[in-house]
Amino acid sequence: MKVLLAFLANTATNFVIGLMVAKFLGPEEYGRFALAFSIAVVVQTALYDWLRLSATRFYSRRTRESDPIIRSTLGSSFVAVTALLVIATFAYSLVGPELDFDNELILLALATATANGLFDYSTALARARFEDGAYGRLVLVKNLLAFALIGGGAFWFRSAGVALAGGVASLLGTVFFAREALRDPGVRCLDAQGETVKQLIAYSAPIVAAHLLYQAMPLAARSIVASVYDFAETGQFALAYDLGMRAVMAFGSALDVLLFQIAVAAHEQHGEDRAREQVARNMGVVFAFLLPACAGLWLVMPSVEALIVPGQFRGPFGHYLGLLLPGLFAMGFLNFGVNPVFQISKRTAPLVAAAVAAAVVSLLLFLLLPWGRDASNLAIAQAGGYIAALLATIYFALRAQPVWPSFRDLFAAVVGTAIMFLALTPMRASMAPGFVTLLAQIAAGAAIYGVMVAAFDIAGLRRQALAWLRPRLVRA
C-alpha cells in the first residue's frame, strides 16, 4: 500500500510540474521542450528500458540472495550502454550531418534519457524487492528536486533547455541520495555473465521494440506538427497528449505497481498456471478501473481545462485530448491489462507485431485523413493506431492465455460505465465549468459506478473490499 501511495504522489507531482512548465514556457517554448522530451523518451526506451523490464521480471528478494549475478549483470549493462551512448554522441558531433533542431536541446535530451533510465531502473529494483521505504524515499526526493529545479527553472528562465537540465539534475540527485539503500552486499557493478545478458535481452527485446514504435509515434507527430505549423501548435498538441497519457497511465500504473509483482510472485511460488489465473484477475481489475476513469476524464474535461490548464492552451487542449482519449484508453489497457499475459509467459514477440499494426494503421490514417486548420488528423491517426494495437494484442493473447477474466465482469463494467456516462452527460452540458461542478461530477460518478460494483461484484472488487474491511472492523 505504501508503494501505491508513493506512486500516486509521484504521478500527481509530475502532473503539476507538467502544468507549471507549460504555463511558464508558453506554447512555443513548450513545443520545443516537448519535442526534446520525446527524443529523450525514444532514446531511453531503446537503450535503457530493457533494464527496468528485466529488473521487475527477474530480480526479487529470492534472486537477490540465490542469484546475485542478475543484479551485477544489470548494473554493468547500464554502465556499458551509457558509455556507448557517450562515444556515439561524440563521434556523431565530429562527422555526423547537422540536425534540423537545437543541438543543445538534443544533448540535454540524451542526458535526460540516461538520467531517467537510471531512475526507472532504481525504482524497479525497489519495487521488485517490495521495499516500500526505499521506493518512497526515491519518489519523495525526486519530486522535491524536480519541483524546485524543473518548475523553478521554467519560472525564472522561461527556457526549455533550463527546464530539461533541471530534470537531469533532479533525477541524478535522487539516485545519488538513495544509492546505499539500493546496494546489494557482495555484488560488484562490473560483474556480468554473457548468458544472463542473453536471457534478459531475449525477454525484454520484443517489449522494448514494441514500446519504441509506440513512443516513436508521438515523436513523429510532434515533428510533423512543427514542420507543417509551428512550435506553438506543437506545444498545444503535446500538452494534451502528455497530460492525457499521464492521467491514463497513472490509473493503470497505480494498479500495475502491485498487481504485476503479485503475478510474478505467484509464478515463482506456485507455477505458471497460478500466475495465469492471477493475470486474468488483474486484467479484469484494470478494465473495471480504467474504463470508467477514461469516461470520467472526458466528462470532467471542461472543468479540468478551466481550473488547471494554462490560459494559453485552453480550447485546443480539450479538443485534442477528446480526440486522443479512445487511443489512450487502448494503450492503458494494452500495457497493464493484456501485455502481462506475454510477460509472465516470457513469450513477448507478439508485442512487436501489435506495435507494427499500430504504426501501419496510424500511417494509413495520416495519409487518408484530410488536413485542416489544426493537427486533428494527426490526433485521430495516433488514437487509431493505438486502438489497432490493442485489437492485435488481444488477438495474440487469445491464443496464449487459456484463462481470461469473466465476460460477465467485463460486460458489467461496460454497463456501469455507460450508466455513469449517461447520467453525467447532462451535468457536463448544463453546469458551468468550475470547482463545484468538478466535485459534483466526481461524487456523482463515483457513487453511480460504486453502486454497480457493489451490486454486481465487478472483477471481484466487492469481495476484496469486504475482505480488507472485515478484520479492521473486528479490531475497531
Secondary structure, 3 states (H helix, E strand, C coil): CHHHHHHHHHHHHHHHHHHHHHHHHHHHHHHHHHHHHHHHHHHHHHHCHHHHHHHHHHCCHHHHHHCCHHHHHHHHHHHHHHHHHHHHHHHHHHHCCCCCCCHHHHHHHHHHHHHHHHHHHHHHHHHHCCCHHHHHHHHHHHHHHHHHHHHHHHHHHCCHHHHHHHHHHHHHHHHHHCHHHHCCCCCCCCCCCHHHHHHHHHHHHHHHHHHHHHHHHHHHHHHHHHHHCCHHHHHHHHHHHHHHHHHHHHHHHHHHHHHHHHHHHHHHHHCHHHHHHHHHHHHHHHHHHHHHHHHHHHHHHHHHHHHHCCHHHCCHHHHHHHHHHHHHHHHHHHHHHHHHHHHHHCCCCHHHHHHHHHHHHHHHHHHHCCCCCCCHHHHHHHHHHHHHHHHHHHHHHHHHCCCCCCHHHHHHHHHHHHHHHHHHHHHHHHCCCCHHHHHHHHHHHHHHHHHHHHHHCHHHHHHHHHHHHHHHHHHC
